[in-house]
Amino acid sequence: MHIEQGRYDMHNSSRLTIVGAGPGDPELITLKALKALESANVVLYDALINRELLEYAPQAEHIFVGKRKDKHRYSQDEINELIVKYALERGHVVRLKGGDPFVFGRGSEEINYAKSKGLETGMVSGITSAISVPAGVGIPLTQRGTSESFWVITGTTTQKKLSDDVRLAAQSTATVVILMGMSKLAEIVDIFSHFGKEDMPVGVIQNGTTVNEKSGFGTISTIEKVVCQKGLTAPAIIVIGEVVKERNQVHRIFENLEVIPENNPKN
């Protein structure tokens, strides 16, 4: 499929576009992101992006710069330098990052570095996994009468510790979504248990929105056992809150929907 170039049909100036690739399902990338990919000369892509998306940049050089837990092909400083190097040498660099680059994606750091070196910069938001992955299994992050707000928290800070915000969130009635928290699941369970929330529903979704998706559901008191039984590992999202119960109702509605053929609509 060819996407019209639109505003990205520009001369080959040295510039960076940070592009959010979405949560994993290639159909969840935006049209604006595809336009940026089609105009790229170089694509620096992360580990969590769906590599089918690289087909939308057939004329570009594709360079893997992904970082996974304890496995970094390049440091962040090296990635910053690669962005500038390729932009000056080749023109338009697209930095393709999973989810939304401004949600725990260091997108702003890369833009600031590129600007400091005189590059033009742009940003194309992506659909964050914090919202789309729970939705994919039927979990709404907010629900009238159940949850009025939600927290999105990193499970692992730059100091390799669990964020202190988890303790604050555990004291609220909000839905809590924890990214990059699987290695800290025992600590998370301890914190919520400390505040008397052993029966709070929990969902863990691995590789959400992809063909490799796996999930497990339980409560604060049982989720570690569920994760072990189902063999769930990173990358996964942890969702904590009463809204997790809604997944059964949403799935039931989906299953009961009657599909009406487009060429034979009912009156």
N, C-alpha and C positions, 0 to 999 in steps of 0.2 A: 504494500500500500504506500502510495506517495503522498506525503503531506506538503501542501503548498508552503513555500518558504516564508511568506509574510514578512514580518519585520526583521527576521533573521537573514534575509537575503542582502547581506552587507558586504562591503569590500573586505579583503583578507587582512584586517588590522589585528594587531596583537591584543587579544582580549580573553577574558575568562567568563564562562557562564557556569554557575553552580546549578545543577539540575537534580531535583528529587525524583527518584525512580519508582517511588511507591513501595508497598510492603512486600512485593514478591510476584504477585499475579501481573504478567506483562500488560494485561488489558486495563490495569488501574493507573497507568501513566497518563499524563495529560497531553493534549494536543500541542500545547506550547512547548512541552519538553521534547516531543518528537521533532518539532521544527528546529529546535536548538541542535539536536543530534544530527539532523540532516545537513546542517551548515558547519559541522565541526571538522577541523583538520586533525585533531588529536582528542581521544577520549580517555581520560584517566578514571578507571572504574573501581568500585569497591567490591568486597567479597559477597555482600548480601544482595546485590542487584541481580535481576534475572538476565542472564546473558543473551537471551533472545532479543533484548532491547538493542544490543549492539548492531543488529541487522539494519537498524534505522540510520546507522552512520557508516555505510559501506565504503565511502571514500576516505574515511579517517583511519588513522593508526590507533589501535586499541591497546592500552597499557594497563595491566592489572597492578593496582597499588593497595590492595585490600589489607585490612587489619582484622584479625580474629583474636580471641583470647590467647595471650601468650605467644602469638604467631604473627609477627609484623614483618611484611615484606619490606616496607619502608617506614621510617619514623614520620611523625607529622611534619617535622622540620624539613625532611627530605622531600615529602610530597609538596610542600609549599615551594621548594626550590624547583621541582620538576614542572610545576604549573608555569612558573615564570620562564624557565628555560624553553619549554615547548611553545609558549605563546610568542616569545621573541623570535624563535626560529621558524615557526610554522603558521602562526596566525591564531585562529580561534580554537581555544582549548575548552572542552566541556568536562567538567568534573562531575561524574555520575555517581550519586550517593543514594543508598537505600533510604526508604521512607521519605521524611522531610529533612533536608539538610540543616534546618534551624532548630530541630528537636534532637538534642544530643548528637548532632552530626558534625560539629565543628565547621559548619559552613561559613559562619561569620568570621572565624579565624582565617580561613583561606582567602576570603574576599578582602579582609583588611590587609593581609600580607601582599596580595596582588596589587591592591591600590597603592601601597607604600612603594611599590616598584614601578608605578606609573601605568599600570594596565587598566584598560576599560573593564568594567565588571558588570555582571548581571546575575539575577537570581530567579529560578523557576521553582516554585514550591512543589512539593510532592505530597501524596496522601500518606499521613503518618500511620505507622503500624499500631500506635497506641490507641487509635480509634477504629481503624479498619479491621484489624485482626479480631478484636472482640465482636465487632459487628458481623464478621464472617461466620461466627459460630452462634449467632443469635443473641449476643449480650449487648444491651444498650447501656452506655455509661451513665446516662441519667434516665430517671423514670419518675413520673409524677407520683408523689406519695411515698416514694422509696429513696431516691437519691437526688439531691438538688445540685450536686456539683461533683467534680472528680479531680483527683490528683494524678499527675503523670510524673513519675520519679525514676531517676536512674538508680539501679540496684548497686552499681559499683562506681565510686567516685575516682578521681585521678589519683587519690591516695590508696586505691584498691580496697576501700572500706565501704560498708553500707551507708547510704546517705542518712543523715540525722533526720531528714524530713519524713522518713518512714515512721519514726516514733510519733511525730506530730500528726501524721495522717491517720495513724491507728487510733487516735483519740477522737477522730471526727466521725460523722455519719456519711462522709463522702465515699464514692467508689474510688478505689486505689488501683492504679495501673503501674506496674513496676517493670521497667525494661532492663535488660542485662542483669537480672537478679537471680538467676538459677543457682549460681555458686553460693548465694547468700540465703537460700530458701530456709535453712534451719534457723538462722538469725531472725528472719522475717516472721516465722512461725512463733518464735519465742516472744517477740515484741507484741504481736497481736494477742497471744495467750496471756501475757502480763496484764493486758487491759480487759481481760475477761471475754475475749471474742473467739473462744474455741469453736463455737458453732457457726461462725461467719462463713458463708459460701466462698469457695475459691475455684478459679479456673486457671489452668496452665495450657497454653497453646503454643506448640512448637512448629516452626516453619509455616506460620499462618498465611493463608490465601494461596498456597502453592500446592502442587500435586503431592508433596511429601508432608502435608499437614498431619499432625497428631495432636491429640488433646486429652486432658484428664480433668475430672471435676470431683470436688469433695468439700471439706471444710478445713478450717485452720488446723483442727486436731487430726485430720486424716490425710491431708494433701501430700505430705512427704511419702507416705505409704503408696498413695496413688501414683505419684511420679515414679517411684521405684518399680512398681508393678508394670507400668506402661513403658518404662524405659525412656522417659522424657528427658531431653537434654537441651542445652543452648544450641541455636538461638530460640528463645521462647519468651512469651509474655505472661506475666502473672497478673490476674485480675481478682481483686478482693472486694466483696460487697454483696449486698442483698440482690443486686441486679443480676448476678450470675444465675439466679433461679429463673430469670426470664427466658433463658435460652430454650428451655423445654417448650414454653408457650409459643415462642416465635417459630421454632422448627415445626411445631404442630400445625401452625397456620400455613407455612410453606407447603407442607405435605398435602394439605386439604385444598390447595388452590386448584381450580379447574383451568387447564390450558385451553385457550380458544384459538383455533387456527386463524391466521391473518386473512386467508382467502375465503373464510366461511364464518364471518362474525355473526353473533346472535343479536337479534333485534331487542 
